[in-house]
Amino acid sequence: MSASPGDSVTSLYDDAVRVLTEWQATSDEADVFRKQTSELLQDGPVAMTRAHRRGHVTASALIVDGDGRVLLCLHGRLNKWMQLGGHCEPGDVSLAAAALREATEESGIAGLVLDPDPIDVDIHEVRCGAAEGVSATPSVHYDVRFLLRCPAGTEEQISEESAELAWFSPDNLPSPLASGTVRQIAPALARLR
């Protein structure tokens, strides 16, 4: 017997609660956002879906190569540079798996290596919905962020969601940057050491 979509959302929700309960925040600001995301999760599994218009949990990943460079995308709708990621989908078994799926889809890079512990949590307002064929409406993303290591010799490919993809040295980042982009770089690089 296969799992129903509701089972999938409940499993993802249980993972999110566990991850945010156990995670040691990498900054004071990330800890505030971790606590606020945990409060949102008190609304139940619906907080993992776009149907929860007050806000919903998303997953993203900062891709880092062996030289310590970070791969950022210039988001097509937002026109800001940021890590790769987005909405959780049916079938995602964990936040980390959702981040890996999103980053793989958006970068075109196969074989990314996931660090299963978050490097950051950020909360920011966005306009969701246009991609689903409805007008974009304001919502809030409670974004749990992970580190992905990029295998040597791979090439990125721009997806439909990105206007551009590029590698940057942490001391030479592009502008404009999305909320919290810089805050996740130091903890990501610390994990590489």
PyMOL commands that set and color helices and strands:
alter all, ss='L'
color gray80, all
select helices_A, chain A and resi 5-22+28-43+45-48+95-107+130-132+182-192
alter helices_A, ss='H'
color red, helices_A
select strands_A, chain A and resi 56-64+70-75+81-82+84-87+113-128+137-149+162-168
alter strands_A, ss='S'
color yellow, strands_A
deselect
rebuild
show_as cartoon
